[in-house]
């Protein structure tokens, strides 16, 4: 199954309330990137080389560590990540900020492949 994906780089200052001024890497806003961590599932809102923002269903606590999977129809990366912030949204879902924990060189390559796929499939969409 092919998933539509729209991506764009974030603008400086766009996510200041979420700690953007502390970020080490630029973020790519995306659609079509799935997030899975056990019973906690959802989608990635934006991602970078060092972390991600995701909307998820399920119980989530700040400080919680996940073995998670980020995937598109073409690419996938499995890595450990810690929840660094959480905001509740409607209908039992949360928006969470994740920091990757000690990704291996192979995981970094897989993540860069996922980022390149997201960038190469850039379309004008709801985030544009």
Number of C-alpha atoms within 10 A of each C-alpha: 6 8 11 15 20 22 25 19 16 16 10 10 11 10 11 11 8 17 11 16 12 8 13 11 12 17 23 22 23 26 22 18 26 19 23 18 19 11 10 16 18 20 20 23 23 22 26 20 18 19 22 22 24 22 22 24 17 13 10 20 12 14 13 12 18 19 14 19 18 21 19 20 13 11 16 16 18 17 18 17 24 20 20 17 18 19 13 13 12 6 7 10 18 19 20 23 23 24 19 20 15 12 16 10 9 10 16 17 14 16 24 15 16 21 20 14 16 24 18 12 13 18 16 11 13 9 14 12
